[in-house]
Amino acid sequence: MTSVLGFGGYVPERVMTNADWAEVVDTTDEWITTRTGIKERRFAADDQSTLDLAEEAALVAMKDAGLGPDEIDEIIVATDTPEVYTPDTASLMQDRLGCRNIPTYDLGGSGCAGWIQAIDVARSRIAFEPKRVLVVGVELISRLISWEDRTTAVLFGDGAGAVVMAREGGKAELVDVISGTDGSKADILTLQTGGTRHPFTVESAAAGDHQRLDMDGQAVFREAVRRMSSVTLELLERIGKGIEDVDLLVPHQANKRIIDAVGHKLGIDEDRVFINVDRYGNTGSATVPLGLWEAHAGGQIRDGDLVMLTAFGAGFHWASAALQF
Ligand SMILES: CC(C)(COP(=O)(O)OP(=O)(O)OC[C@H]1O[C@@H](n2cnc3c(N)ncnc32)[C@H](O)[C@@H]1OP(=O)(O)O)[C@@H](O)C(=O)NCCC(=O)NCCS
């Protein structure tokens, strides 16, 4: 058995509203609200970096679990916006939190489904050895988006979420996880510059290519709805449950219309679907743990509840997890 001992989350204080974006690019509150459901998002302060956001969420999760840094046995960080290129954010976390010389690693570049993939990895590590694993999803996307590209810039926000997982006890059991990948669709959501295929050059930096997120919005929309709903149904069937048994669905928060379409396909009432995309936008691999923390801390989840998580993102990856509280 794998359980969750504690939940944590963090969003920076600075609020960037749709009206603020309308002063920067050619957009309106009305366009952003009707197409995405986003009203505002949080942006990190100039002196904050990915590690700061991750640390805040991790401290909340560790406190919720009643554990100190010397009681954590492994750290996994899911992020597309790491602190530095090398080493991974997880190794910097080990030092920042004051943990022992434990194994740590990132699931980098795995997009918005990365955190659910990371809890699946943690589950198998815990099955192998009775460890307490800190699993963080964190993004500081505001520093990577192009402030000139209205189609992508307005969608994203900064934030972090975390859990501490262990073999037994705790607040919820991680019943099962399913994830999948279709790499043939890697090009529908990609940031190419900076890798070995398109290394940074003076010219590419001057052109702002390091912030050029290529996105086929409508293809992403279609795949997201298809994959998040089908993987959730597949997992429910595997654990012998139906949609009527689900007390709360915490889906990846990319776009309210995507969430509504997934809810419709699954046949689940709106009041059983968690939403915070209106307040935070798309915080990448942080949306699911952040939502889970908010829902739990805010009393939207009670003992005995079955909570389904689902996410999709660049890769193209998708995943679903079942938590029994
Ligand atoms: C991005 C998205 C909101 C665009 O919505 P859409 O209904 O598909 O809109 P389109 O791309 O067809 O664009 C419609 C028009 O709005 C314009 N537009 C795009 N962004 C705009 C903005 N911020 N403000 C105003 N107009 C905008 C487009 O230029 C286009 O204009 P045109 O008709 O003159 O060419 C939608 O496709 C989406 O949410 N996709 C999924 C994206 C996602 O979730 N990515 C992260 C995955 S983890």
The ligand as a Tripos MOL2 file, in Angstrom:
@<TRIPOS>MOLECULE
LIG
   48    50     1     0     0
SMALL
NO_CHARGES

@<TRIPOS>ATOM
      1 C1         -5.4780   28.6140  -26.8170 C.3       1 LIG1
      2 C2         -6.9970   28.5530  -26.8990 C.3       1 LIG1
      3 C3         -7.5870   29.2540  -25.6690 C.3       1 LIG1
      4 C4         -7.4350   29.3120  -28.1380 C.3       1 LIG1
      5 O1         -8.8460   29.2710  -28.2510 O.3       1 LIG1
      6 P1         -9.5210   28.9880  -29.6610 P.3       1 LIG1
      7 O2        -10.9660   29.0820  -29.4630 O.co2     1 LIG1
      8 O3         -8.9540   27.7000  -30.1800 O.co2     1 LIG1
      9 O4         -9.0300   30.2230  -30.4860 O.3       1 LIG1
     10 P2         -8.1870   30.2600  -31.8610 P.3       1 LIG1
     11 O5         -6.8110   29.7240  -31.6330 O.co2     1 LIG1
     12 O6         -9.0460   29.6290  -32.9220 O.co2     1 LIG1
     13 O7         -8.0930   31.7980  -32.0770 O.3       1 LIG1
     14 C5         -9.2430   32.5690  -32.3740 C.3       1 LIG1
     15 C6         -8.8150   33.9890  -32.5900 C.3       1 LIG1
     16 O8         -8.4460   34.5810  -31.3310 O.3       1 LIG1
     17 C7         -7.1910   35.2290  -31.4520 C.3       1 LIG1
     18 N1         -6.5050   35.1970  -30.1740 N.ar      1 LIG1
     19 C8         -5.6180   34.3000  -29.7110 C.ar      1 LIG1
     20 N2         -5.2280   34.6370  -28.4580 N.ar      1 LIG1
     21 C9         -5.8940   35.7580  -28.1340 C.ar      1 LIG1
     22 C10        -5.9280   36.5830  -26.9910 C.ar      1 LIG1
     23 N3         -5.1890   36.3180  -25.9060 N.pl3     1 LIG1
     24 N4         -6.7470   37.6410  -26.9920 N.ar      1 LIG1
     25 C11        -7.5140   37.9480  -28.0590 C.ar      1 LIG1
     26 N5         -7.5090   37.2120  -29.1770 N.ar      1 LIG1
     27 C12        -6.7190   36.1300  -29.2170 C.ar      1 LIG1
     28 C13        -6.4690   34.4360  -32.5160 C.3       1 LIG1
     29 O9         -5.4390   35.2060  -33.0900 O.3       1 LIG1
     30 C14        -7.5970   34.1420  -33.4880 C.3       1 LIG1
     31 O10        -7.8000   35.2710  -34.2850 O.3       1 LIG1
     32 P3         -8.1880   35.1040  -35.8410 P.3       1 LIG1
     33 O11        -9.5060   34.3840  -35.8450 O.co2     1 LIG1
     34 O12        -8.2890   36.5240  -36.3080 O.co2     1 LIG1
     35 O13        -7.0760   34.3340  -36.4590 O.co2     1 LIG1
     36 C15        -7.5270   27.0910  -26.9690 C.3       1 LIG1
     37 O14        -7.1930   26.5220  -28.2020 O.3       1 LIG1
     38 C16        -6.9670   26.2570  -25.8690 C.2       1 LIG1
     39 O15        -7.2300   26.4970  -24.7090 O.2       1 LIG1
     40 N6         -6.1940   25.2080  -26.2130 N.am      1 LIG1
     41 C17        -5.5210   24.4120  -25.2370 C.3       1 LIG1
     42 C18        -4.2870   25.1130  -24.7690 C.3       1 LIG1
     43 C19        -3.6960   24.5200  -23.5210 C.2       1 LIG1
     44 O16        -4.4180   24.1300  -22.6500 O.2       1 LIG1
     45 N7         -2.3640   24.4970  -23.4440 N.am      1 LIG1
     46 C20        -1.6460   24.0110  -22.3100 C.3       1 LIG1
     47 C21        -1.6710   22.5400  -22.3020 C.3       1 LIG1
     48 S1         -0.9480   21.8770  -20.8500 S.3       1 LIG1
@<TRIPOS>BOND
     1     1     2 1
     2     2     3 1
     3     2     4 1
     4     2    36 1
     5     4     5 1
     6     5     6 1
     7     6     7 2
     8     6     8 1
     9     6     9 1
    10     9    10 1
    11    10    11 2
    12    10    12 1
    13    10    13 1
    14    13    14 1
    15    14    15 1
    16    15    16 1
    17    15    30 1
    18    16    17 1
    19    17    18 1
    20    17    28 1
    21    18    19 ar
    22    18    27 ar
    23    19    20 ar
    24    20    21 ar
    25    21    22 ar
    26    21    27 ar
    27    22    23 1
    28    22    24 ar
    29    24    25 ar
    30    25    26 ar
    31    26    27 ar
    32    28    29 1
    33    28    30 1
    34    30    31 1
    35    31    32 1
    36    32    33 2
    37    32    34 1
    38    32    35 1
    39    36    37 1
    40    36    38 1
    41    38    39 2
    42    38    40 1
    43    40    41 1
    44    41    42 1
    45    42    43 1
    46    43    44 2
    47    43    45 1
    48    45    46 1
    49    46    47 1
    50    47    48 1
@<TRIPOS>SUBSTRUCTURE
     1 LIG1         1 GROUP 0 **** ****
